[in-house]
Amino acid sequence: MSPSHGDQPERALPYPDDQRAAVYRVIAERRDVRQGFLPDPVPDDVLARLLAAAHQAPSVGFSQPWDFIVITDRAQRERVAALARRNRDQYAAGLPAARARAFGALKVESILDTPVNLAVTCDPTRGGRHTLGRHSQPETAGFSSVLAISNLWLAARAEGLGVGWVSFFGPRDLAAELGLPAHLEVVAYLCLGYVREFGSEPELAATGWARRRPVSWAVHAGEFGRRGLPGSGPVRLLDEVVAAIGPLDDEAMAAARERQDRMTKPRGSLGVLEDVSVRLAGLAGQCPPPLPEPVAVAVFAGDHGVHAQGVSPWPQEVTAQMVANFLAGGAVVNAFAAQAGAEVVVVDAGVAADLEPASGLLPRKVARGTADFTRGPAMTREQAVTALTAGIEVARDLVAAGNRCLVTGDMGIANTTSSAALICAFTGSSPVVVTGPGAGADAAGQARKVEAVRQGLALHRPDPADPVGVLAALGGFEHAALAGFILAGAALRVPVILDGVIAGAAALAAAAIAPDAVAACLAGHRSTEPGHAATLGYLKLRPLIDLDLRLGEGTGALLALPLVQSAARALRDVATFDSAGVSDKKA
Ligand SMILES: Cc1cc2nc3c(=O)[nH]c(=O)nc-3n(C[C@H](O)[C@H](O)[C@H](O)COP(=O)(O)O)c2cc1C
């Protein structure tokens, strides 16, 4: 075949159409297989073909660092399976509740269900010190072994053989169990066997554990962040997300209302929770809506130049110290998240200190704190867009990782001052009405906050019709990132439970960017900070709880999480008068 593309010259293709299609098909239909293996043995000649395919993989400096250990002995496989089980139990013990439940139903290894196991190793020393390419990137040795695995995986698919990759081992434990020479690393442990059928999508996607990210999220034109597939031009993530935000689905909402009225309870007796369930249905576009779990709370942290105006009794270092506390699991947000079964993710949106890499920390620092908004803009417009984009990406990644509910969290010494300024800018409220004591400012401190907000408003004359400009003038990096987080939740039609005044200020920005974004938001609670009530009133959001909280971090929203989940659960589980044979009230 010789296709021509526009004014491109006709090009003879090296393989006929059907063969080319088969290559793409095998790539698309390759699966990691964990269940449904047949007991049939794998003939030696088939296995030899697979290993020969693996052995044709590219390798750094042509070093061919792989070896393949073919394991069929039952006793040996049982010992390896025991290692995997121990690791599995440890992993399960560290999961938040909803994840742990889902994980319990997942199969993660088929060591004993398959007739052949393969350990694939890497010798990072093979070929000596001048191995071309590895001299500068030692990790390319391991990459090369992975490419061999990929070849084998694809060839196995073509042969009708399922492959499952098991990494539930400490690599040293597995190497010791296999009696490997000390210079070899285990790269993979694979389980191979014939299967009746291959799933049409990855098992982890079919079970809702995680979703496939669209390819357009992964392709950048020339520089990271300039997203766009070849031929479609660069798309600004913010524009793309805003374009995807729409109103709630009327049909699903009507179905939810109608179902609430038929449920075995007096009509309207679940009060506000009925509205919550209707909104969840409208957001999901289906009735009943999916349960809002698993859940992730993203704590966005940033520092504020306005701290210099004496607006907080706390030193600025506390932001970074609390980030460390969140990561160590020692803060109230961790306790409430553990109770509610949510995962805590901490995002460095703009902490003034350098933070060490840590599990659970997403390094998305736009700058080391904002500038003092009483003297000039807190950030540039470009920085505001960068922070918005960071928030969008965090939300997208958490949803792709399988979360079905997002919770906002925040940390930033002085961020109630910035929040008050944003609330004034977006709602037209007066600084003295919406500026509160925050994390414990005394009367004099509160007066300084009001003055700082007044100065900021006078200096920047923010225009609520230019929300990015308002964020740049008066916001914090965590506010801008939270606004992006809310927008992305709305675009992906995942509920976003808002915490207190900082999330509220960010939601005002999100609403100014895309008014329909508010439909995805549920107000977790009402903070005692006065600006919060003004914000909720402006956004027409009713807080689910009102417990005089003023901590932030996501704590109030996490307390509301079981209410939101119960609202969805009721709509899903409660019988109707007709289904349960219960007599309805006389009309
Ligand atoms: C490096 C690597 C390690 C993996 N480890 C495991 C594992 O320990 N247990 C498991 O169930 N799946 C494991 N997998 C399989 C992935 O979960 C699977 O590839 C992914 O869900 C995508 O599904 P698909 O391969 O069917 O497209 C691993 C995959 C890779 C590439």
The ligand as an SDF file (V2000), in Angstrom:
LIG
                    3D

 31 33  0  0  0  0  0  0  0  0999 V2000
    7.2950   -2.9680   36.2260 C   0  0  0  0  0  0  0  0  0  0  0  0
    5.9560   -3.6260   36.4020 C   0  0  0  0  0  0  0  0  0  0  0  0
    5.6620   -4.2700   37.6010 C   0  0  0  0  0  0  0  0  0  0  0  0
    4.4130   -4.8500   37.8070 C   0  0  0  0  0  0  0  0  0  0  0  0
    4.1150   -5.4780   38.9920 N   0  0  0  0  0  0  0  0  0  0  0  0
    2.9010   -6.0390   39.1780 C   0  0  0  0  0  0  0  0  0  0  0  0
    2.5710   -6.7460   40.3770 C   0  0  0  0  0  0  0  0  0  0  0  0
    3.3680   -6.8900   41.2770 O   0  0  0  0  0  0  0  0  0  0  0  0
    1.3480   -7.2790   40.5080 N   0  0  0  0  0  0  0  0  0  0  0  0
    0.4090   -7.1210   39.5380 C   0  0  0  0  0  0  0  0  0  0  0  0
   -0.7040   -7.5890   39.7340 O   0  0  0  0  0  0  0  0  0  0  0  0
    0.7010   -6.4900   38.3790 N   0  0  0  0  0  0  0  0  0  0  0  0
    1.9170   -5.9580   38.1860 C   0  0  0  0  0  0  0  0  0  0  0  0
    2.2180   -5.3350   36.9920 N   0  0  0  0  0  0  0  0  0  0  0  0
    1.2100   -5.2960   35.9330 C   0  0  0  0  0  0  0  0  0  0  0  0
    0.5370   -3.9710   35.8290 C   0  0  0  0  0  0  0  0  0  0  0  0
   -0.3890   -3.8320   36.8870 O   0  0  0  0  0  0  0  0  0  0  0  0
   -0.1690   -3.8920   34.4890 C   0  0  0  0  0  0  0  0  0  0  0  0
    0.7970   -3.8980   33.4920 O   0  0  0  0  0  0  0  0  0  0  0  0
   -1.0180   -2.6420   34.3650 C   0  0  0  0  0  0  0  0  0  0  0  0
   -2.1060   -2.7560   35.2040 O   0  0  0  0  0  0  0  0  0  0  0  0
   -1.5240   -2.3950   32.9610 C   0  0  0  0  0  0  0  0  0  0  0  0
   -2.2860   -3.4870   32.5310 O   0  0  0  0  0  0  0  0  0  0  0  0
   -1.9260   -4.2290   31.1900 P   0  0  0  0  0  0  0  0  0  0  0  0
   -0.5030   -4.7020   31.3340 O   0  0  0  0  0  0  0  0  0  0  0  0
   -2.9040   -5.3450   31.1090 O   0  0  0  0  0  0  0  0  0  0  0  0
   -2.0640   -3.2340   30.0870 O   0  0  0  0  0  0  0  0  0  0  0  0
    3.4660   -4.7770   36.7770 C   0  0  0  0  0  0  0  0  0  0  0  0
    3.7790   -4.1560   35.5580 C   0  0  0  0  0  0  0  0  0  0  0  0
    5.0130   -3.5980   35.3650 C   0  0  0  0  0  0  0  0  0  0  0  0
    5.3270   -2.9500   34.0480 C   0  0  0  0  0  0  0  0  0  0  0  0
  1  2  1  0
  2  3  1  0
  2 30  2  0
  3  4  2  0
  4  5  1  0
  4 28  1  0
  5  6  2  0
  6  7  1  0
  6 13  1  0
  7  8  2  0
  7  9  1  0
  9 10  1  0
 10 11  2  0
 10 12  1  0
 12 13  2  0
 13 14  1  0
 14 15  1  0
 14 28  1  0
 15 16  1  0
 16 17  1  0
 16 18  1  0
 18 19  1  0
 18 20  1  0
 20 21  1  0
 20 22  1  0
 22 23  1  0
 23 24  1  0
 24 25  2  0
 24 26  1  0
 24 27  1  0
 28 29  2  0
 29 30  1  0
 30 31  1  0
M  END
$$$$
